[in-house]
Amino acid sequence: MTADVDVFLSGLLFYDLVFTGLEGAPKLGTETWTTGMASGPGGIANFAVTLGRLGLRTSLAAAFGDDSYGRYCWDTLESEGVDLSPSRRLTGWNTPVTVSLAYQGDRALVTHGAEPPGGPEGLLGEPPAARASIVHLGTGPARGSGLIFADLGWDPSQEWSPEMLDQLAGCHAFMPNAYEAMSYTRTDTPEAALAKLAELVPLAVVTCGVEGVLAVDSTTGESARVPGLSVDAIDPTGAGDVFGASLVAGTLAGWPLADRLRFANLSAALSVQGIGGSLAAPGWSGIARWWRDVTDPDLRRAHAFLSDVIPD
């Protein structure tokens, strides 16, 4: 079967409003001024924009409200070359909005919104033929074609039900952060969580923030652990999504596991030096600029594969 697109995505889209430069959490009864602010499409859109900037044909199925936020997100994604033909504009439904407050190297999120009428699954007809799909679990069985990369995310109930992992059946990869992985698997270390997840999917990945990432790929027999990159972070919003999209790109390109992890780490590290998730995604231009300017000999050795993969 010939693929219509490289990557098909389905999931929840948000209008993100990000404030940076805060010294700490806002206090009741006071007014806090920030030194930076940006807005753009968030949620599943972070994946879509990153993939498009890496040159992959990307198609997105998501709900957009027929409001100013939804129209802005739609226009922005179209300008990034994302195919929105599977997406829907819904009259009378408001695009979910997330406010991200970035301070002390992390961020706090405040979100307002409701599921689209019929639920996210009600939007999606037959997925297009794709080399890979990125799906958000929790709304029913994963739907897509090609290699299915699963994302779960934060559980607002704080129950972290292990039964959620049953939805990984048929998925190729799962990419949680360490807290999510340990919570869902009822383990105490990222290594133990990875071992549990590797029993469920061929490609299990656990991200550990500044401490790096560890993964097992049973399809190639590889395991790898890659340290994080030290950067001056302005805003970590969406960095995990940028990481995931870059990992998908490296997997489709057939790179060794360690190179895939280094590439995804680098993309995420470059994204946190900007504001917002999707609009701070570096793409090939940002990757090439970093590679041209980096002088550290250890980084040059670890990322030598970039010389062969960066497009002309």
N, C-alpha and C positions, 0 to 999 in steps of 0.2 A: 504494500500500500504506500503510495506516495504521500508525503506529509504536505498539508496545506500551509502549515506554519512551523517554525522551529519550536516555539513554546506557547502553550495555551494556559491561561491563568483564570481562576475563578475565586472569588472571595469578597470580603467586605472592603469597601472604599470609604475613606474619610477625607474631609477637608481639614488639613492640619494647620494650626496657627501656633507658631513656635516662638517663645521668648527665651533669649539667652543673656548671659552676663549677670544673672542674679547671684548675690553672695550667699543666699540661703532661702529657705521657704518663706513665702509672704506671711506677714503677721496680721491677725485680726485688728481692725481699727486703724490700719496704716495704709499708705499708698507707696507702692514700690515701683521705681523707674528702672528700666532695663537698658542695656547698651546695644542690643540686637534683636531683630524680629524678622520673620519671614513666614510666608504661607505657601501652600501648594497641596497637590493631591497626596494622600497618605494611605496607609494600609496596604492592600494588594497592589496599589499603584506604585509603591516603592519598588517592588519586584519588576513591574512592567517597564518603568522608565529605565532602570538599570540594564535590563536585558536589551532594550532597544538601543541604548548607548554603546552596548557591546556588539552591535551589528546583527542581532538575532531578530528574525521575523516573529513578532509578538502579537498575540490576540488575547483580549481581555473580556471576560463576562462579569459584569458588576452592575449594581444598581446605582443610578444617579438621580438625585432629586431634581425636579424641574424648578430649581431656585438658583439664586446667583452663585452659591457655592458649587452646586452641581454643574452649572454651565461653565464656570471657570475651570473646574477639574476636567470636564470633557474636552474643552478647547485646548488645555495644556497637554493632555495626553495625545490628542490628535497631532499637535505640533511636534510631539516627540516621535511620531511615526507609529504609534500603537494602534492596531486594528480594533475598533470598538463595535464592529458589526454584531457580536454576540451580546453586547451590553444593552441596557434598557434605561430610558428616561421615564420616570414615574411621576405623573401629575398628582399633586396633593400630598406627596411624601417628601420630607425634608432630608437632605444629605446629612449624614452624621458628621459632627464636628468634634475634633479633638484639640484641646489646648495643651501644649507641652511646655513645661517650665524646666529649663535646663540649668542646673547649678551643681557645684561640688562634684563634677565629673559624671553626673547621672542626670536623669530627668524624671519628673512626675507628670502623669497624664490625667487630664480631666476630660471625659467624653460625654456628649449628649447625642442621643439618637435612638432609633427603633429599627427592628428588622423590617425589610421591605415586605409589602403585602405578598402573602404566599410563601415567605421565607426565601433565603438566597437560592435554594434549590429550585424554586418555582420559576426562576428567571431563565434557567439553562435548558436549552433543547439538546440536540445531539452535538456533543463537542466536536470541533474540527479535528481532522487528522493532524497530529503533532508529533514531533520527535520527543517532546517531554511536556508534562503538565505540572503546574504548581497548584495545589488545592489546599484549602483551609478546612481542617477536620472540625467536627462538632456540629455539622449541619446535615449529617447523613453519610452514607458510604461515599468514598472518594470517587469522583467521576472525571475522566480524562482519558487521553490516549498516550501512547509512548511510555517513557519512563515517568512514573508519578512521584513527585517530590512533595512530601506532606509537611504542613505547618500547623501547629496547634495554638500556641500563644498562651497568654495569661488567662487563668481561670478565676473569674471574679467571685465565685463561690468559695474559693480557697479549699475545695474538697479534693481536687486533683485525682479524680476517679480513675483507677487503673483500667476500668472498662473502656475508657476513651481510646486506649491503645488498640482495642479490637478493630478499630477502623483502619489500622495500618495494613490490614490484609490486602494484598495486591499492590501495595505501594513499593516503590524502588528505594526511596530514601526518606529519612526523618531527620530534621535539623533543629532540635530544641536547644535552648541555652541550658546551662548546668542546673540552675534552680528548677526549671521546668522538668528536665530529665530526671533529676533526683526525686522530685515530688511525685511524678506519675509512676515511677518504678519503685517507690518506697525504698530507696537506697541512700547511703550516706556520703558517697563520693562520686564525682563525675566518672571515674573509671568503672565503678560498679554499675552505674546507670548505663554507660556505654555497652558493657557486656550484656545487660538485659535487652537493650534495644537492638543489639546485633543479632539477637535470636528472632527478631520480628521483621527486620527489613535487610535487604542486601547491603545498603549503604547507610550506616548509622553515624551520625555526627553530633558531637556535643560541644557547643561553644562556651568558653570560659572567660569572656571579656578580655581584659588586659593580659590575662594569663595564657591566652591562646586558644587552641582548639585541638580536639582529638577525634579520631574517626577510624572506622573499620569498613573495608569494602570487600565483602565476600566474593564478589564477582571477579575480582582480580587477585584476591589473596593478600591484599595490602592492609597494613595498619600504619597510622602515622600520628605524630603529635608535633604541632608547630607552635612556637611561641608567638605571643602578641607583638605588635609593633608599637614602639613608644612614640606617641605624637601628642601635640598640644590640642586637646579636644575642646571644641566649642559647643557641640551639640551632638549627643549620641542618638537622637531620634531617628529611627528607621535603619540604624546601622546593621542590625541583624537581618533585615530584609535585603539590604545591599549585599551582605555576605552570602545569603542564600541564593540570590540571583546569580552572583558571580560563580558560586560553586556549580550551579546548573550549567553555566556556560562552559566551564572547564571540563565538566563531565561529558557534555556533548562533543567537546573537542577531543576527547580521548586521552587527556593528560594523566600522568601518574598522580596518585592520590596526594602525595605531599605537595606537589606543584599546584594542584587544585586548591588545597587548603591555604597555601601561601598567597595565591592570587586572590582568593576570597577575603582573607585577612587584610591584604593590602587595600582592596576596594573599600572595605568597611572602615579601615583606618583613615583613608583619604576623605571619606564621606563625613566623618565626625569633625573635620576641620572646617566644614561649611555649616549652614543652617538648614534644617529640614532633612527629610529622608530622600525623597525622589529627586528634588532639584539639586541636592548636594552629591548625588551619585557621580563618580568621576568619569565613567566610561573609558574608552580607549585613549581619548585625548589626555585625560588626567593621569592615567597609568603611564603613558609614554612620557609625559612631562616629568613625573617622579623618577622614572628609570633614567632619563637623560641627566637629571640633576643629582641623583644619589651618588655619594662618594665613599660611604662606609664599605670597607672591603668584605666584611661578613655579609652585609646585605647584598652586595654585588654577587657574591658566590651563591647565596641562597636563592636569589631571584634570577640567576643567569638564563633560565628558560624563557624569560620575557624577550630576550633578543630574537628568539625564533618565532614568537607568537604575536608580537605587536604588529598590526597591519601597517603597510607602507603608507 
